Structures are given as structure tokens and as C-alpha cells.
Amino acid sequence: MKKHLLGLSLGLFLAASLQTQAQRYATEIFSSNEVENDVVFGANVNPFSIPGILTDPATWTAEMTALNENIDNDEPFPTEYFIPTGAPGGDQTLVKLSSLEMDIYTPPGEDDLDSRPLIIFIHTGNFLPALFNGSITGDKIDSAGVNLCRQWARRGFVAASINYRLGWNPESTDADVRRGTLLQAVYRALHDTQSAVRFFKASVDDGNPYGIDPDKIVLFGQGSGGYVAQAYVTLDDYVEEIASLPKFQGNDGPYVIPAIDGDIDGGPGATRLPDPRQEAGISKEIHMGVNAGGALADSSWLDAGEVPMVSFHCIRDPFAPFDDGTVVVPTTNENVVDVSGANVFVQNANDLGNNDIIQTMPSDPFTDRARSLYGETFDYILPTQPTMTVASTPEGLFPILLPINEPIPGVPFFNESGPWDFWDLPTLEAVVAATNAAAGTAFNAQELHQTGILGNPGMGPEKGLAYIDTIQGYAVPRIMCVLGLEGASCGPNSTDDVVYENSTIVYPNPTQGELTIRNDEFVIRRVELMDITGRVVMNEVVNSGIYSMNRTDFSDGVYLMRVVFDDNQVTKKVLFN
């Protein structure tokens, strides 16, 4: 498919390539990045040890008191608190701690900026460890997170992929237990994400080793991490937003109690150690929330004046509802709690004025694709809800329309929710073997692989990276706009756009064979093609006034084409038949 341009000298080719990639943040300006793995940003109570507060409250209280003294004296926690129960030496303490770690991705050393925007990535995984959650993903090293963070660093951002504490009881036959333990897991992940934000903000006054700008921080949550990101940017009043809402009340009172679980701002509780940075008054403020999958626990959490939101959501996601609906956890396919999907909360954010800054983003293939679905109605996957209508003006929402996928008739749970995920079988087999050896489990890599493919047909790097291209193409211009980054384009198309639009010719259109893109006034630097699902299916460097392509590798249908110039871009709709 690649069209190679012959006869150019190496110098001209490099100059042209640099010219097409010259805009920091909008494109990758570096060919590599640096990464520091497993950076510890805190520690807190392992949720699997929390039942100990009921079985032996005296010992629990004594050990928590000792750990608080370690914090007060700025001393490291004793090693025995990190040894899992059941492991050699694990019986020395009742309280167990989890170390909080992140991988930090930065531009290469030659980057001359020392104050760069930060994107914190929160992974998916159903709030359980990978494999134990019935899935292949669930860690800071999942392929989607790694590739997003690498690309952000190569665009000039600093990126961090964080781990957070996992654990709840999805297999309980009691819906009250399922709901309560899941909400507590989200609450813990919220606290851990706050700790990550405060870690970076504290680092600025300690020499700023990662070169971040503390006034330009974005949270990006994928899947389960999307719930965390949305909670982070909306939850701010315990009484009104938790204690007063019936769905957050269990048989014994609220599922989350500050005296036990800590307060919303990250303060301590009976099962939560304090965060010294929070106690020192370091802010947890961030400036934008982005999610790919996941949902908002309750639409009432969203208030005017909160940070802008961007969301990617599969319309037919069977687990996290696109609209108002019920969370279904893949581990057991049981209903857990009613929530609001991106179709609701992004529209609400617009209605409240929170997304005003991205209301008039200029036209491009990603924006045009998203807007083309607004207000449209599609067949849905539930017998009780045969159709789904996308909200009318949810600027910031990229709905992902994928075909209904029911390899087992009548079972909706194989419809896609994360087309950006991918893995390879040999690595999965190695991970499964190591997990089985260490934990005495009997996970089957082949079964996990085949089940994963049923819910992600065509899974692989090509598909996953195509959807990641779409995420970057839609999210990054909006991140640039919200953060006020150099080169951001937040307003509508200018009169100059008309000149580029009128001088760009695409013919013949429709076509059954060759398609030509031509501009006699401006040099075409790059041509991108996006299919109706939002995937980038072609991305070609041109550096000429004319480019021809053969459509034989593409299926019949409508595509959006972006023609990129030095200072502008044009979107054209093309039809292959």
C-alpha cells in the first residue's frame, strides 16, 4: 500500500519529513522516548487484608498506629507489611500494604523544554488483577497504555502509566456485596490517582526531575480507569454525592464511610493510611479528564465549572453503558450498579458550559466523524432496548460504532468495548505459566485468548494501533486547546480554510479504482483515511502537489480523508464502490 517517492535526496527527504512532523504535541516530533519503570509514588493498605479489621480489631488498630508513626517520623514501612499473607513470613502482620508504582515516559534527553504538560494514564481491568478478572488486560503495562504513553512522550508530553490497588468481590451472590465492594474499589483507586498527581506536583519543588508543568495535567482513564478519571473530576461532596444517594447505601448504611475509607480529598481512615503530601497541603487539582470506556457513577456528580471532558465510548459496549444503564462486570456478567455513560455525561458537560472551550473545534476527519453520529439512532444489543440514539450536541464525545457482534446468538457480552486492546499469545502464555506457578492457579492461556478474540474480532497490533491513532487524532487537539498549548486551534475554520478547501480536488469520487488527490497551490504533506468505525486505515507521507492511490485494499463504503498541508488541513468524504 505504501507509495514510495523515488529520486529524492536523503537531505530533502529528511527535511520534508521533519517539516511534516514539526508541530509539538500535534504530531510525534521525536523518534524515541525514555521510560523509567516502577517508580514508587506511595503505599497504602492492601484491600485483601481489610477483613482483618473485623477479625482482630485490636491488632489492626495497633499496626495502623505503628504505620502512622512511620509516616510521622518519615521512616520507611517495615518490609514484613509487604509480604502477602500465606507467603513465607506473611503471618508477621495482619495489615498488608500495596506499593503504588508507575512507569514514567518522557521525551528523549535532547528535548530542550523543562516544563511540559503531563498525562496520567489509568489502566483498565475491572478492579481485579489481570487473569483473575477473567481478562488479559489489567496492568500499567497493557499494550494500549504503553503505546499511548510512548506516543505522548514522542509528541512532547510527559506521560505516566500508574498502577492502583485492586480488589473487590464480584462473585458474591449478594448484589449488595457486589455493589459495595466495587464502589469501595473505585474509591481506593481515586485516592491512589490523587497520590500520583501529588507525587508529580511535589517533584516540581524537588528539582522537577521529570520536567512537568504542574498547571497542565490531564487524566486519561481506560475502561475501569475511565470510572476513576470521571470520579476524580466530578466527586467533591460526600454528603450530597454519596451519603444522600440511595444507590450508594447498603444494608448497613453508606458503602463508603470517611472514618473507615478516608475522605474524598485523600485523608486517612481506619483502613487508609494518610498521604503525607495531602497532609502537607499539596493540591490534587488537574485540568482535564479523558476516558476511553468506563462511565460516571452518577450524573448528579457533574457540576458547572468542572474541568472539560473528552470521551471515547463504543455505542454497543455491553459492560459500561453508553447511555444511562447498569454496569455489568465481565468477570461474572452480573449486574452491579446503575451509572451514566458518555452519551449522558458529555452532553451534560456541554449543557453546563464545562466544554465551552472545545465547542468550536475546526473540522478534521476525527471531528467530522464524531459529529456525523450526533443525533443518529442505531440498533442496540438489548431486547428491552432495541435502539440507541446518540445525544444531539455532545462536543467532546467520539462515539465508536461497531457492528453487532453475537457469536453466541442472544448473548450480548461479545460486543466490543475496547477495540484498542491487543496482545500476543506467546507473551500471554508466559504470563499465565508464571502466574499459575506462583499462585497455584489453573488459568488457560488458549481459553483466555480465544474468549478475548470473540469480544475483539480482528484483534492485533494493526487494529489496536489504528484505534489508538483515532484516540490521538481526536483527543490531542482538544488537550492542546484546553491546556493552551502552542499551536492549539480552538476556533472554527478561518477564511483561509476556504482557500485550501476549494483548491483541493479529489477525483474520481465515487471510484471503483484509482483515486487522485491534487492541489496546484499548496504542497500536500500527508494523506490520512478513516473508515466509518473511526479507524485510521491509511496514513501516507506525500510531500507533493498530487497523490494517487488504488482503492483495491479497501472495502466498499464511505471514508473520511484528511489532506494535510504545512499550515492547514482539509477533510473530504470519499466513496469506494
C-alpha positions in Angstrom: 0.0 0.0 0.0 2.9 2.4 0.6 3.6 4.7 -2.2 7.4 5.3 -2.2 8.7 8.6 -3.6 11.9 7.9 -5.5 14.6 10.2 -6.7 14.7 12.4 -3.7 18.0 13.0 -2.0 18.3 11.9 1.6 18.6 15.5 2.7 15.4 16.6 1.0 13.6 13.6 2.4 14.7 14.3 5.9 13.8 17.9 5.6 10.4 17.1 4.3 9.8 14.6 7.0 10.8 17.0 9.7 8.5 19.6 8.2 5.5 17.3 8.3 6.2 16.5 11.9 7.3 19.9 13.1 4.4 20.7 15.5 5.0 19.7 19.0 2.1 17.8 20.7 0.1 17.6 17.4 2.5 15.1 15.9 5.4 12.9 17.1 8.4 15.2 16.9 10.8 12.6 18.4 11.6 9.2 17.1 12.1 7.7 20.5 11.4 8.3 24.2 12.7 7.5 27.6 10.9 5.5 30.3 11.6 4.9 34.0 9.8 1.8 35.2 8.3 1.0 38.6 8.7 4.4 40.2 7.2 4.2 43.7 4.8 7.1 44.4 3.3 5.8 47.6 1.9 2.8 49.6 -1.4 2.0 51.3 -3.5 -0.7 52.8 -3.9 -3.8 50.6 -7.6 -4.3 50.2 -7.3 -8.1 50.5 -6.2 -7.6 54.1 -9.0 -5.3 55.1 -11.3 -8.1 56.6 -8.7 -8.2 59.4 -10.2 -5.1 60.9 -13.2 -7.2 61.8 -11.5 -10.5 62.8 -8.9 -8.9 65.0 -9.6 -5.1 65.6 -7.1 -4.7 68.4 -4.2 -6.0 66.3 -5.4 -4.0 63.3 -5.5 -0.8 65.3 -2.1 -1.3 66.8 -0.4 -2.0 63.5 -2.1 1.0 61.8 -0.9 3.2 64.7 2.6 1.9 64.2 2.5 2.6 60.5 1.2 6.1 61.1 4.2 6.6 63.4 6.5 5.6 60.5 4.8 8.3 58.4 5.1 10.9 61.1 8.8 10.1 61.5 9.5 10.0 57.8 10.6 6.3 58.1 10.1 3.6 55.5 7.4 1.0 56.3 8.8 -2.3 57.6 9.3 -5.0 54.9 7.0 -7.5 56.6 3.9 -5.4 55.8 4.5 -6.0 52.1 4.8 -9.8 52.4 1.5 -11.4 51.3 -0.5 -13.4 53.7 0.2 -17.1 53.1 3.7 -16.4 51.8 6.8 -17.3 53.9 6.9 -14.6 56.6 3.5 -13.3 55.7 2.0 -14.1 59.1 4.1 -11.4 60.9 1.4 -8.7 60.3 -2.3 -8.5 59.9 -2.3 -5.3 57.9 -0.8 -5.6 54.5 0.4 -2.8 52.3 0.5 -2.4 48.5 3.3 -0.4 46.9 2.0 2.1 44.3 4.1 2.2 41.2 4.1 4.0 37.9 6.1 4.0 34.6 7.1 7.5 33.6 7.6 8.2 29.9 9.5 11.4 28.8 10.8 12.8 25.6 14.4 12.0 24.8 17.2 13.8 26.6 17.8 16.3 23.7 14.4 17.9 24.4 15.0 21.5 25.5 11.8 22.1 27.4 11.8 21.7 31.1 8.1 22.4 31.8 5.9 20.0 29.9 2.2 19.0 30.1 1.6 15.8 32.0 -0.9 13.0 31.0 -1.6 10.3 33.7 -2.9 7.1 32.3 -5.2 4.9 34.4 -5.4 1.3 33.1 -8.4 -1.0 32.7 -9.0 -4.4 34.4 -12.4 -4.5 36.3 -10.6 -3.5 39.5 -9.0 -7.0 39.8 -5.6 -8.3 38.8 -5.3 -9.5 35.2 -6.3 -13.1 34.6 -8.1 -13.1 38.0 -10.5 -10.6 36.4 -11.3 -13.1 33.6 -9.4 -10.9 31.1 -6.0 -10.5 29.6 -5.6 -6.8 30.5 -5.4 -5.1 33.8 -2.0 -3.5 34.4 0.1 -0.4 33.7 2.0 -2.4 31.0 -1.1 -3.3 28.9 -0.4 -2.7 25.2 -2.9 0.2 24.8 -1.4 2.1 27.8 2.2 1.5 26.7 1.6 2.7 23.2 -0.4 5.7 24.2 2.2 6.8 26.7 5.1 6.2 24.2 3.3 8.3 21.6 2.5 11.1 24.1 6.2 11.3 25.1 7.3 11.4 21.4 4.8 14.3 20.9 6.5 16.2 23.7 4.3 15.4 26.7 5.4 13.6 29.9 3.2 10.6 30.5 2.8 8.2 33.4 1.0 4.9 33.5 0.0 4.1 37.1 -1.0 1.1 39.0 -3.6 1.3 41.7 -4.9 -1.0 44.4 -7.2 -3.8 43.1 -9.7 -5.9 44.8 -13.5 -6.4 45.4 -15.9 -9.3 45.4 -17.6 -9.8 42.0 -18.5 -13.4 42.7 -20.8 -12.7 45.7 -24.4 -13.9 45.2 -25.4 -10.8 47.2 -25.9 -7.8 44.9 -25.4 -5.5 47.9 -21.9 -7.0 48.5 -21.0 -6.8 44.8 -22.1 -3.1 44.6 -20.5 -2.1 47.9 -17.1 -3.7 47.3 -16.9 -2.4 43.7 -17.6 1.2 44.8 -15.0 0.9 47.6 -12.5 -0.3 44.9 -13.2 2.7 42.8 -12.8 5.0 45.8 -9.4 3.4 46.6 -8.3 3.9 43.0 -9.4 7.5 43.2 -7.2 8.0 46.2 -4.3 6.3 44.6 -4.6 8.5 41.5 -4.7 11.6 43.8 -1.4 10.3 45.3 0.1 10.1 41.8 -0.9 13.7 41.0 0.5 14.9 44.3 3.7 13.0 43.7 4.3 14.9 40.5 3.4 18.2 42.0 5.7 17.7 44.9 8.5 16.8 42.5 8.4 20.3 41.0 9.7 21.7 44.2 12.3 18.9 44.4 14.2 19.8 41.3 11.4 18.9 38.9 13.3 15.7 37.6 10.5 14.9 35.1 10.2 18.4 33.7 6.4 18.7 34.2 4.2 21.8 34.3 2.0 21.4 37.4 -0.6 23.7 35.9 -1.1 21.4 32.8 -2.2 17.9 34.0 -4.6 15.6 32.2 -6.1 12.3 33.5 -6.7 9.6 30.9 -8.7 6.6 32.1 -9.2 3.4 30.0 -12.1 1.1 30.8 -12.2 0.7 34.6 -9.7 3.6 34.7 -12.4 5.7 33.0 -14.6 5.3 36.0 -11.7 6.6 38.1 -11.0 9.5 35.9 -14.6 10.6 35.9 -14.9 10.2 39.7 -11.7 12.3 40.0 -13.1 15.3 38.0 -16.6 15.2 39.5 -16.8 13.8 43.0 -16.4 16.6 45.6 -19.2 16.4 48.2 -19.5 13.3 50.3 -22.9 14.2 51.9 -24.7 15.2 48.7 -23.0 12.8 46.2 -22.6 9.6 48.2 -24.4 9.7 51.6 -27.6 11.1 50.2 -28.0 8.9 47.1 -29.9 5.6 47.7 -27.9 3.6 45.3 -24.8 4.2 47.4 -26.5 2.9 50.5 -26.1 -0.7 51.6 -28.0 -2.8 54.1 -25.7 -1.3 56.8 -25.5 2.3 55.6 -23.3 4.0 53.0 -20.9 1.8 51.2 -18.2 4.4 51.6 -17.6 6.0 55.1 -14.9 8.6 55.5 -14.0 7.4 59.0 -13.2 4.0 57.6 -12.3 4.6 53.9 -10.8 8.1 54.1 -12.3 11.3 52.9 -12.8 12.4 49.3 -9.7 14.5 49.3 -7.5 11.6 50.3 -7.4 11.9 54.1 -6.9 8.9 56.3 -9.4 6.4 57.8 -9.4 3.2 59.7 -8.4 1.2 56.6 -6.5 4.0 54.9 -3.1 5.5 55.8 -2.6 9.2 55.3 -0.8 10.6 52.3 1.9 12.9 53.6 1.7 15.1 50.5 -2.0 15.5 51.1 -1.4 16.4 54.7 1.2 18.9 53.5 -1.4 20.7 51.5 -0.3 19.7 48.0 -3.2 20.1 45.6 -4.8 17.3 43.7 -6.1 19.7 41.0 -6.0 18.5 37.4 -7.1 20.4 34.3 -8.9 17.9 32.0 -10.4 14.4 32.1 -10.4 12.0 29.2 -11.7 8.4 29.1 -11.9 5.5 26.7 -14.6 3.3 28.0 -15.9 3.4 31.6 -18.7 5.7 32.9 -19.7 8.2 35.6 -21.0 6.7 38.8 -23.9 9.2 39.0 -24.8 12.1 36.7 -25.6 14.3 39.7 -21.8 14.4 40.5 -21.3 16.7 37.5 -21.5 20.4 38.3 -20.9 23.6 36.4 -17.3 24.8 36.5 -15.7 21.4 36.5 -12.9 20.6 34.0 -13.5 19.8 30.3 -14.2 16.2 29.4 -13.4 14.2 26.3 -14.7 10.6 25.9 -14.4 7.7 23.6 -17.2 5.1 24.0 -18.4 2.1 22.0 -22.1 2.7 21.4 -22.8 -1.1 21.9 -20.4 -1.5 24.9 -22.1 -4.4 26.8 -20.3 -3.7 30.1 -20.1 0.1 30.6 -23.3 1.6 29.3 -23.1 4.2 26.5 -26.2 5.9 28.0 -27.8 5.6 31.4 -27.7 1.9 32.3 -26.3 -0.8 34.5 -22.6 -1.8 34.9 -22.0 -5.4 34.0 -18.6 -6.8 35.1 -17.0 -9.2 32.6 -15.8 -11.4 35.4 -19.2 -12.8 36.1 -21.6 -10.9 33.7 -23.6 -9.9 36.8 -25.3 -6.5 37.1 -23.6 -4.3 39.7 -24.8 -0.6 39.8 -26.6 1.9 37.6 -24.3 4.6 36.1 -24.3 7.2 33.3 -22.2 6.6 30.1 -20.5 9.2 28.0 -23.6 9.8 25.9 -25.1 11.3 29.0 -22.3 12.9 30.9 -20.5 14.6 28.0 -23.8 16.1 26.8 -24.4 17.3 30.4 -20.9 18.8 30.5 -21.8 20.7 27.4 -25.1 21.8 28.7 -23.4 23.1 31.9 -20.8 25.0 29.9 -17.8 22.9 31.0 -16.9 22.0 27.5 -17.3 25.5 26.0 -13.6 25.8 25.1 -13.9 22.9 22.7 -17.3 23.7 21.2 -15.9 25.2 18.0 -13.0 22.9 17.2 -12.2 23.2 13.5 -13.2 20.5 11.0 -10.9 17.4 10.6 -11.7 13.7 9.8 -11.9 12.8 13.5 -14.1 15.7 14.5 -16.3 15.2 11.4 -16.7 11.5 12.1 -17.8 12.2 15.7 -20.2 14.9 14.7 -21.7 12.8 11.9 -23.0 10.4 14.6 -24.6 13.0 16.9 -28.3 12.7 16.9 -28.3 9.4 15.0 -30.2 6.3 16.1 -28.8 2.8 15.8 -29.9 -0.8 16.5 -28.9 -1.7 20.0 -28.0 -5.0 21.8 -30.6 -5.4 24.5 -34.1 -6.9 23.9 -35.5 -4.4 26.3 -33.8 -1.5 24.4 -33.8 -2.1 20.6 -32.3 1.2 19.7 -29.8 3.7 20.9 -29.7 7.4 20.0 -26.6 9.5 20.3 -27.0 12.8 22.0 -27.6 15.8 19.8 -24.6 18.1 20.7 -22.1 16.2 22.9 -19.0 18.0 21.8 -16.0 16.1 23.2 -17.7 12.7 22.6 -16.3 10.3 20.0 -18.9 7.6 19.6 -17.5 4.4 18.2 -19.9 2.5 16.0 -19.1 -1.2 15.6 -21.2 -4.0 14.1 -23.4 -6.0 16.5 -21.3 -9.0 17.4 -23.1 -12.0 18.8 -21.1 -15.2 18.0 -23.4 -16.9 20.5 -27.0 -15.8 19.5 -28.8 -13.8 22.2 -25.6 -13.2 24.3 -24.7 -9.5 24.0 -21.4 -9.7 26.0 -19.2 -10.2 23.0 -19.9 -6.8 21.6 -16.8 -4.7 21.6 -15.9 -2.3 24.4 -12.1 -1.9 23.8 -11.0 -2.2 20.2 -7.7 -0.5 21.1 -6.6 -3.5 23.2 -4.3 -6.1 21.8 -1.9 -8.8 23.0 0.2 -11.7 21.6 -0.3 -15.3 22.5 3.3 -16.2 23.4 3.5 -13.4 25.9 0.1 -14.4 27.3 1.3 -18.0 27.7 4.4 -16.9 29.6 2.4 -14.7 31.9 -0.2 -17.4 32.6 2.5 -20.0 33.3 4.3 -17.7 35.7 1.0 -16.8 37.5 -0.1 -20.4 37.8 3.3 -21.4 39.2 3.3 -18.5 41.7 -0.4 -18.6 42.8 -1.3 -22.2 42.3 -4.0 -21.2 39.8 -5.0 -23.1 36.6 -5.6 -20.3 34.1 -5.6 -21.5 30.5 -3.9 -19.1 28.1 -5.6 -20.5 25.0 -9.0 -20.2 26.5 -8.4 -16.6 27.6 -7.0 -15.8 24.1 -10.0 -17.3 22.3 -12.5 -15.7 24.6 -10.7 -12.4 24.1 -10.9 -12.6 20.4 -14.6 -13.3 20.4 -15.1 -9.9 22.0 -12.4 -8.2 19.9 -12.6 -9.7 16.4 -9.6 -8.9 14.3 -7.5 -8.2 17.5 -3.9 -7.4 16.8 -1.4 -4.5 16.6 -2.8 -3.2 13.3 -6.3 -2.9 14.6 -5.4 -1.7 18.1 -2.9 0.9 16.8 -5.5 2.2 14.3 -7.9 2.9 17.1 -5.1 4.5 19.2 -4.4 6.8 16.1 -8.1 7.8 16.3 -7.8 8.5 20.0 -4.8 10.7 19.5 -6.3 12.4 16.4 -9.4 13.4 18.4 -8.1 13.9 21.9 -4.8 15.6 21.4 -6.1 18.7 19.6 -8.6 19.2 22.4 -5.9 18.6 25.1 -3.8 21.3 23.4 -6.8 23.6 23.3 -7.8 23.1 27.0 -4.2 23.4 28.2 -3.5 26.4 26.0 -0.5 24.7 24.3 1.4 26.3 21.4 -0.2 25.5 18.1 -3.6 24.8 19.5 -6.5 25.6 17.2 -9.7 26.0 19.3 -11.8 28.2 17.0 -13.9 27.5 13.9 -12.3 27.2 10.4 -11.0 30.5 9.2 -11.4 32.1 5.8 -8.0 30.6 4.8 -9.6 27.2 5.1 -11.9 28.0 2.2 -8.9 28.6 0.0 -7.4 25.2 0.9 -10.8 23.5 0.6 -11.5 25.0 -2.9 -8.0 24.2 -4.2 -8.0 20.6 -3.1 -9.5 18.3 -5.7 -10.3 14.6 -5.1 -11.3 12.6 -8.3 -13.0 10.5 -9.4 -15.3 10.4 -6.4 -17.0 7.9 -6.1 -14.4 5.5 -7.6 -14.0 1.8 -8.2 -10.3 2.0 -8.9 -7.6 4.8 -8.6 -8.3 7.9 -6.6 -6.3 11.1 -7.1 -5.8 14.0 -4.6 -4.5 17.2 -6.1 -3.7 20.7 -5.1 -1.9 23.1 -7.5 -1.4 25.8 -5.0 -0.1 24.1 -1.8 2.2 21.1 -1.1 0.3 18.1 0.3 2.3 16.8 3.2 0.2 13.8 4.3 -3.0 12.0 3.4 -5.0 10.0 6.0 -8.0 7.8 5.5 -10.6 6.9 8.2 -13.3 4.2 7.9 -16.8 4.5 9.3 -15.9 2.9 12.6 -13.4 5.7 13.3 -10.2 3.6 12.5 -7.3 5.3 10.7 -6.8 2.8 7.8 -4.2 4.7 5.8 -1.6 7.3 6.7 0.8 8.3 3.9 3.6 10.9 3.6 3.2 12.7 0.2 5.3 15.9 0.0 3.9 16.7 -3.4 1.0 18.5 -5.1 -0.5 15.3 -6.3 -1.1 11.8 -4.9 -2.7 8.8 -6.4 -3.9 5.7 -4.5 -5.6 2.5 -5.6 -8.6 1.5 -3.5 -8.3 -2.2 -4.1 -7.2 -2.8 -0.5 -10.3 -1.1 1.0 -13.9 -2.4 1.2 -16.8 -0.6 -0.4 -18.2 2.3 1.6 -17.8 5.9 2.8 -14.5 7.1 4.1 -13.2 10.4 5.5 -9.9 11.6 4.1 -7.7 14.2 5.7 -5.3 16.1 3.4 -2.6 17.8 5.5 -0.6 20.9 4.4 2.0 22.9 6.2 -0.4 25.3 7.8 -3.8 23.7 7.3 -5.8 20.6 6.6 -8.8 19.7 4.6 -11.4 16.9 5.1 -13.0 15.2 2.1 -15.7 12.5 2.1 -14.9 9.7 -0.5 -16.9 6.8 -1.6 -15.5 3.5 -2.8 -17.9 1.3 -4.8 
